[in-house]
Amino acid sequence: MDDEPKSAAELKEIRLNRKLAQDAEGIKAMADIAAADIEIRKRTASLRAIRLAKEAADRDNPPEAKTKAKPKKKKTT
């Protein structure tokens, strides 16, 4: 780092450059968040469609009722 003090104009330029970099970084982060949100919504819609199709199939073809096995009687002697 430079040991000599910066002038007011140089400090102002440094702050401006830092602010511009932060703004660009913020815009990129928001774009990434929006893209992730779109992917989540697509995946949710796909899973919902699969679930609804399965529920419709289950309604059309209900599973057969299982019969309970009769308990075996103990032999008495």
Stockholm file with secondary structure:
# STOCKHOLM 1.0

chainA/1-77         MDDEPKSAAELKEIRLNRKLAQDAEGIKAMADIAAADIEIRKRTASLRAIRLAKEAADRDNPPEAKTKAKPKKKKTT
#=GR chainA/1-77 SS CCCSCCCHHHHHHHHHHHHHHHHHHHHHHHHHHHHHHHHHHHHHHHHHHHHHHHHHHHHHSCCCCCCCCCCCCCCCC
#=GC SS_cons        CCCSCCCHHHHHHHHHHHHHHHHHHHHHHHHHHHHHHHHHHHHHHHHHHHHHHHHHHHHHSCCCCCCCCCCCCCCCC
//
